[in-house]
Amino acid sequence: MPKYISGIFLDFDNVFSSLFKQSKDAAKEFATDPANWLGAFQGMRGSEVEDTSHNFVIRRCYMNPVGRVGNSSPYSAFRQSFVRDGWEVIDTPPLTNQGKTSADTHIVMDVLDSVARYPHVDEYVIMAADADYTPLVIRLRKHMKTTIVYAAKETSVAYRAACDSIIDERSMLEILSPDTGATAATAAGIPSNQPSPEKVADVVNRYFAESEKGHRANVATLGNMLRNQFPGISDGWIGHSSLSQLLKKVCGLKVENTENRNLAWKE
């Protein structure tokens, strides 16, 4: 069984607020029982086909003690949940009247310090959906570190492409579901990059949202992007006869051959 020595760096404000938009109950579960979802992470698989384990020797949570979202409890109410489960909690109070904190700067500095101090840590999990962390993930790749990032629906294509695997928001919501059956099934291996029509459509739609209006993409380029995001997707293209059919049926793209090039675009 492959075993990763891992570090996890959680931007609490970022992830909690993202989950809160989807489900208040899931956000509360995330904040009050970190042992549950971290336990699921310990068995997650990225591109591996065999069982894999992750030993989180670094667990750091960056939290604004006076922050809150909507009618949620202040974040400080959740601090003890993480302390109880063996996390280091770093307070990152607001530095401006607009509520800007220094969590992102702290995470970048601490991750790079860890690379220098703890060479035995070979995997870094960045629990933040903010594309500002893209340069950090690219730097980790240069150090031959495996990288996993948390990705919400709006997370940029560039951030997704820079890492080795993602933990998408849908998978996180499954883990946090009160349905213990769903949680148990997910715990055996988080489907962080297991393809589904919805996930594929999200990635392709995000690609075009970040491209100039009227952009026509080479179908091969989209195929490489999807293979990087979802290893094994080309084995059957999730029930479609070809990549072009997948792009048409699932993503709603127009696909045509022009001057010996297959191009795809949004009409």
C-alpha positions as CSV (number, residue, x, y, z in Angstrom):
1,M,0.0,0.0,0.0
2,P,1.6,3.3,-1.1
3,K,1.9,5.7,1.9
4,Y,2.2,9.4,1.7
5,I,3.8,11.6,4.4
6,S,1.5,14.6,4.1
7,G,0.9,18.1,5.3
8,I,-2.5,19.8,5.2
9,F,-2.9,23.6,5.3
10,L,-6.5,24.8,5.7
11,D,-7.7,28.3,4.9
12,F,-10.7,27.9,7.2
13,D,-12.5,31.1,6.2
14,N,-12.3,30.2,2.5
15,V,-13.6,26.6,2.7
16,F,-16.2,27.3,5.4
17,S,-17.7,30.2,3.4
18,S,-17.7,28.1,0.2
19,L,-19.5,25.2,1.9
20,F,-21.9,27.5,3.7
21,K,-23.2,28.7,0.3
22,Q,-24.1,25.1,-0.6
23,S,-25.3,23.7,2.8
24,K,-25.3,25.3,6.2
25,D,-25.5,21.9,7.8
26,A,-22.4,20.7,5.8
27,A,-20.5,23.8,6.8
28,K,-21.3,23.2,10.5
29,E,-20.3,19.5,10.2
30,F,-17.0,20.5,8.6
31,A,-16.2,23.0,11.4
32,T,-17.2,20.9,14.4
33,D,-16.0,17.4,13.4
34,P,-12.7,17.7,11.4
35,A,-11.7,14.2,12.5
36,N,-14.5,12.8,10.3
37,W,-13.4,14.3,7.0
38,L,-9.7,14.1,7.7
39,G,-10.2,10.4,8.4
40,A,-11.8,10.1,4.9
41,F,-8.8,12.0,3.4
42,Q,-6.4,9.4,4.9
43,G,-7.7,6.8,2.4
44,M,-8.2,9.1,-0.6
45,R,-6.8,8.1,-4.0
46,G,-5.8,10.4,-6.8
47,S,-4.4,8.7,-9.9
48,E,-3.6,5.5,-7.9
49,V,-5.6,2.4,-8.7
50,E,-4.6,0.5,-5.5
51,D,-5.4,1.4,-1.9
52,T,-3.4,4.4,-0.7
53,S,-2.9,5.9,2.8
54,H,-1.9,9.4,3.9
55,N,-0.2,10.2,7.2
56,F,-0.9,13.9,8.0
57,V,2.2,14.8,10.1
58,I,1.5,18.5,9.6
59,R,-2.1,19.8,10.3
60,R,-2.4,23.6,10.2
61,C,-5.7,25.6,10.3
62,Y,-5.7,29.3,9.6
63,M,-8.7,31.0,11.1
64,N,-10.0,34.6,11.5
65,P,-11.3,34.5,15.1
66,V,-13.8,37.2,14.6
67,G,-15.0,36.1,11.2
68,R,-18.4,34.7,10.4
69,V,-20.7,34.1,7.4
70,G,-24.3,35.2,7.4
71,N,-26.0,33.9,10.5
72,S,-23.3,31.3,11.3
73,S,-21.5,31.2,14.6
74,P,-18.3,33.2,14.8
75,Y,-15.3,31.2,13.6
76,S,-13.8,31.3,17.1
77,A,-16.6,28.9,18.2
78,F,-15.0,26.2,16.1
79,R,-11.4,26.7,17.2
80,Q,-11.5,24.1,19.9
81,S,-12.8,21.4,17.5
82,F,-9.5,21.6,15.6
83,V,-7.3,21.9,18.7
84,R,-9.0,18.8,20.1
85,D,-8.2,16.8,17.0
86,G,-4.5,17.7,17.0
87,W,-4.4,20.7,14.6
88,E,-2.3,23.7,15.0
89,V,-4.6,26.7,14.8
90,I,-3.1,30.0,13.6
91,D,-5.2,33.1,14.3
92,T,-5.3,35.4,11.3
93,P,-7.4,38.4,12.4
94,P,-8.5,41.1,9.9
95,L,-5.9,43.7,9.0
96,T,-8.1,46.1,7.2
97,N,-11.6,47.6,7.6
98,Q,-12.7,45.4,4.7
99,G,-11.9,42.3,6.7
100,K,-8.8,41.2,4.7
101,T,-6.7,38.7,6.6
102,S,-3.2,37.4,6.1
103,A,-4.1,33.7,5.9
104,D,-2.9,33.3,2.3
105,T,0.5,34.9,3.1
106,H,0.9,32.7,6.2
107,I,0.1,29.6,4.3
108,V,2.6,30.4,1.5
109,M,5.4,31.1,4.0
110,D,4.6,28.0,6.1
111,V,4.4,25.7,3.2
112,L,7.8,26.9,1.8
113,D,9.3,26.6,5.3
114,S,8.0,23.1,5.5
115,V,9.6,22.1,2.2
116,A,13.0,23.3,3.6
117,R,12.7,21.9,7.1
118,Y,10.8,18.7,6.5
119,P,12.1,17.0,3.4
120,H,10.3,13.8,4.3
121,V,6.9,15.4,3.7
122,D,6.2,14.5,0.1
123,E,2.6,15.6,-0.3
124,Y,0.9,18.9,0.3
125,V,-2.8,19.4,0.6
126,I,-3.9,23.1,0.2
127,M,-7.4,23.4,1.5
128,A,-8.4,26.6,-0.3
129,A,-10.3,27.2,-3.5
130,D,-8.5,30.5,-4.2
131,A,-6.5,30.7,-7.5
132,D,-4.0,33.0,-5.7
133,Y,-2.3,29.8,-4.5
134,T,-1.5,28.7,-8.1
135,P,2.1,30.0,-8.0
136,L,2.6,28.1,-4.7
137,V,1.4,24.8,-6.2
138,I,3.7,25.3,-9.2
139,R,6.6,25.9,-6.9
140,L,5.8,22.7,-5.0
141,R,5.8,20.8,-8.3
142,K,9.3,22.0,-9.0
143,H,10.3,20.5,-5.6
144,M,8.9,17.2,-6.8
145,K,6.1,17.4,-4.2
146,T,2.7,15.8,-4.8
147,T,0.0,18.5,-4.6
148,I,-3.8,18.3,-3.9
149,V,-6.0,21.4,-3.7
150,Y,-9.6,22.0,-2.7
151,A,-11.7,23.1,-5.7
152,A,-15.1,24.7,-5.6
153,K,-17.3,25.0,-8.7
154,E,-15.8,28.4,-9.5
155,T,-12.2,27.4,-9.0
156,S,-10.0,28.4,-12.0
157,V,-8.8,26.0,-14.6
158,A,-5.2,27.1,-14.1
159,Y,-5.3,26.3,-10.4
160,R,-6.8,22.8,-11.1
161,A,-4.2,22.1,-13.8
162,A,-1.3,23.1,-11.6
163,C,-1.9,20.3,-9.0
164,D,-1.8,16.6,-9.1
165,S,-5.3,15.9,-7.8
166,I,-8.3,17.9,-6.5
167,I,-10.8,17.4,-3.7
168,D,-13.9,18.9,-5.3
169,E,-16.7,20.5,-3.4
170,R,-19.2,17.8,-4.3
171,S,-17.0,15.1,-2.8
172,M,-16.6,17.2,0.3
173,L,-20.4,17.6,0.6
174,E,-20.8,13.8,0.3
175,I,-18.4,13.3,3.2
176,L,-20.2,15.8,5.3
177,S,-23.6,14.4,4.6
178,P,-25.5,13.1,7.6
179,D,-26.2,9.9,5.5
180,T,-23.6,7.6,7.1
181,G,-23.8,5.2,4.1
182,A,-22.6,7.9,1.7
183,T,-19.9,8.9,4.2
184,A,-18.7,5.3,4.5
185,A,-18.6,4.8,0.8
186,T,-16.7,8.0,0.2
187,A,-14.2,7.2,3.0
188,A,-12.8,4.3,1.0
189,G,-11.4,6.7,-1.5
190,I,-12.5,10.3,-2.2
191,P,-13.5,10.5,-5.8
192,S,-11.4,13.7,-6.1
193,N,-10.8,13.1,-9.8
194,Q,-13.2,10.4,-10.8
195,P,-15.1,11.6,-13.8
196,S,-18.8,12.3,-14.0
197,P,-20.8,14.3,-16.5
198,E,-21.3,17.1,-14.0
199,K,-17.6,17.4,-13.1
200,V,-16.5,17.3,-16.8
201,A,-19.0,20.0,-17.7
202,D,-17.9,22.2,-14.8
203,V,-14.2,22.0,-15.9
204,V,-15.0,22.7,-19.6
205,N,-17.4,25.5,-18.8
206,R,-14.8,27.1,-16.5
207,Y,-12.2,26.8,-19.4
208,F,-14.4,28.8,-21.7
209,A,-15.4,31.2,-19.0
210,E,-11.8,32.1,-18.6
211,S,-11.1,32.4,-22.4
212,E,-11.9,35.3,-24.6
213,K,-15.4,35.5,-26.1
214,G,-15.8,33.3,-29.2
215,H,-12.7,31.3,-28.4
216,R,-12.4,28.0,-30.4
217,A,-10.4,25.4,-28.7
218,N,-8.6,22.5,-30.2
219,V,-10.4,19.3,-29.2
220,A,-7.0,17.6,-28.5
221,T,-6.2,20.4,-26.1
222,L,-9.5,19.9,-24.2
223,G,-8.8,16.1,-24.2
224,N,-5.4,16.6,-22.6
225,M,-6.9,18.9,-20.0
226,L,-9.6,16.4,-19.1
227,R,-7.0,13.5,-19.0
228,N,-4.9,15.5,-16.6
229,Q,-7.9,16.3,-14.5
230,F,-9.5,12.9,-14.6
231,P,-7.0,10.1,-15.2
232,G,-8.6,7.2,-17.1
233,I,-11.4,9.3,-18.6
234,S,-10.3,8.4,-22.2
235,D,-11.2,4.7,-21.4
236,G,-14.7,5.0,-22.8
237,W,-15.2,8.8,-22.3
238,I,-17.8,8.1,-19.6
239,G,-20.1,6.3,-21.9
240,H,-19.5,8.2,-25.1
241,S,-18.1,6.9,-28.4
242,S,-15.5,9.7,-28.6
243,L,-14.2,12.8,-27.0
244,S,-16.1,14.9,-29.6
245,Q,-19.3,13.2,-28.6
246,L,-18.6,13.9,-25.0
247,L,-18.0,17.5,-25.6
248,K,-21.2,17.8,-27.7
249,K,-23.6,15.8,-25.4
250,V,-22.3,16.6,-21.9
251,C,-20.8,20.1,-22.4
252,G,-23.1,21.4,-25.1
253,L,-20.2,22.5,-27.4
254,K,-20.3,22.8,-31.2
255,V,-17.5,20.6,-32.7
256,E,-16.4,20.8,-36.3
257,N,-13.4,19.8,-38.4
258,T,-11.8,22.9,-39.9
259,E,-8.7,22.7,-42.0
260,N,-7.9,19.3,-40.6
261,R,-8.3,20.5,-37.0
262,N,-11.1,19.5,-34.7
263,L,-12.3,22.7,-33.0
264,A,-14.9,23.1,-30.2
265,W,-16.6,26.2,-29.1
266,K,-19.7,27.5,-27.3
267,E,-22.4,28.8,-29.5
